[in-house]
């Protein structure tokens, strides 16, 4: 496995050092994904991870704060609300020039764009519910920062929606309440398991 990965990682390192762009990052991701699945199926996943993390390219990729957060998991899991904000709220990042270039590439890849699509889709669905009813009701599970409300607020002056926001991360709930104080948000700082135990009688849109 290590012998197979070395030329892939070496080529990616050369390309990123010369001209870091989304094509180079995406090409590396696609090739590693293929071999990751092979390694998992053959029981050599530990060797796969070791080969990647031992290669000099690992330190370079981790200069991107978006990738670094996914790797470090400061809140115990990847894909937390702060990490998603790198995609939702692109801007200047505290990184080396190379890390900044890689960051621009990783946050523009298809997986990141799918997150943007999801945000906009949810905003449209909430807006439609608000148009249909005097007071729409939304239950957001693993709500995060609820950046769909930001899109919603930019497209309508209506505020006729009650939103139940459930998230295990108290800081995410706090950010949501602080950012969208003009919306009626009912916070639940609970895990998803709490949802399974709840006897919910209310109906939501």
N, C-alpha and C positions, 0 to 999 in steps of 0.2 A: 504493500500500500504506500509506504513512504517513497519508494522508488518511482511510483506512478505520479505521486503528487508533486515531487520536487520540480520537474520541468514546468508544470502548470503554475506553481507559486513563483518560480524564477521569472517566467515570462510576464506574469502580472506585476511583479516588483519592478521590472524594467519599464513596462508601459506606464505604470503609475508614477515612477520617478521622472519619466520623460514628459508625459502629458496626462495628468489625472483627469479623467472625464467619466461620464456615466457609462460609456461603452466598455471601457476597461474594467470598471467595477462590476457591471452586469455580466460581462463575459466570465470573470472570475467566479461570481456567484453561481452562474449556471453550471460551470464545470465542477465546482466543489459540491453542488447539490447532487449531481449525478453520482459522484464517487462516495458521497455521504450515504446515499441509499444503498449502494453496493456494500460499503463497509458495515452498515447496520445489519444487512441481510447475512453477511458472512461472519459476523462476530468480531470484526476488526475495528469497531468504532473508536475504541480507546487509542489505537495506533493512528487512526485518521486524525483525531483531535490533537494528539501529541505532535504529529508531523506539521500540522497547520500552525499550532501555537509556538512551536520551536523555531519556525522560519522567521527571518528578519521582517517579512511583510506584515506579520502580526502586529508588531509595535507601530508600524506605519498606519495600518488600518485603524488601530485604536486611538490614533490622534484625532479621529472624527468623534466629537462628543456624542453624537447620536449612536454610533456603534459602541462606543465606550460604555454608555449607560445600559445598553442591551446586554453587554458582557458582564458588567459589574453588578447589575441588579440591586441598586441601593435600597429599594423597597421590597426586595425579596422575590421579584418576578420581572421578567422582561415585558416591554410594552406598557409600562406605566404611563400615567397621564403626562408627566413631564417629558418623557421620551416622545410621545405623540405630538407634543407641542412643537418639537423641532420641525415636524412636518406641517402642522397647522399654522404656525406662526414663524415662517422663515425670516431670518434676520442675521445680524452679525453674531458670530460665535467666537468664543475665546479658544482659539486653536492656532496651531502653526499654519503657515501658508499651504502646506501640503494637506494638513488635516482639514483645513477650510475647503479646499478643492474637492477632497474626497467626500466631505459632508454635503456639498452641493450636489454631488453625484448620487450618493446613497439616498438622500431625501427626495430625489426626483425619479427614482426607479419605480417600476410598476407596482410593487407592493406598497410603496408610500402613496402612490396615486390612488390606489384602491381605498386607502384610508380617507383621503380627501373625498372620494366619491361617496363613501358611506356617510360621512358627515353631512354632505349636501343632500343626499337622499333622505336622511332622517329629518333634516330641516324642512324639506318639501312635504313630507308626510305629516309633520306636526302642523305646518301652515294649512294644509288641506283640512285637517281635523278642526282647526280653529275657525275656518270659513264655514264649516258645516254646522257647528254647534255654538251656543252662547258661551259655554265653558268646556273646552276640551280637556281631557285627562290623559296624562302620559306617565308610564312607569319606566324609568330608565335603570336597567340593571347593569352593575359595573359602570356607573355613570361617568367616572373620571371628571374631567373639567367641563364636559358637555359643550364642546365648541360648536355643536350644531345650533345652539341657542344664539351664538354670535352671528351665524349666517341668517337665522330666522329674524333676529332683530334688525338686520340690515335690509330685509325685504318687506317688512310690515311694521306698522305702528301698533298693531293689535297686541294685547297682552292677556287675552282671555284663555289662558291655559294654566292648569295646575299640574306640576311635575313632581312626581315622587322620584327622588334620586337616591339610589342605594349603591354604596361603595364601601369596601372594607378599609379604604385609605382615608383617614380623617382629613389629611391635608388637601386631598382632591376635592372633598366635599366643601371644605372651607374656601378653596379657590373658586369653586362653582358659585357659591352663595355671594362671595365678594364681587365676582365679575358680572353677575346677572341679578343684581338686587331688585331690579324693577319687575322681575318675573316671580310668580308664586311657586317657590321651590320648597318642597317638604323633604328635609334630609333624613336619611337613614344610614348612619355609620355602622353598617353591618356587613357580614360576609354573605355570599350567595346561599350558604347553608341556612341562614336565617330565613331567606325567602322560601325555602322548601318547608320550613316549620310554620310559617305564617298561615293563618286561616283568613285569607283575603276574601272579603265579601264585595269590595268595590269593583266597579267595572271601569276599564280603561279603553281609550281609543287606539 
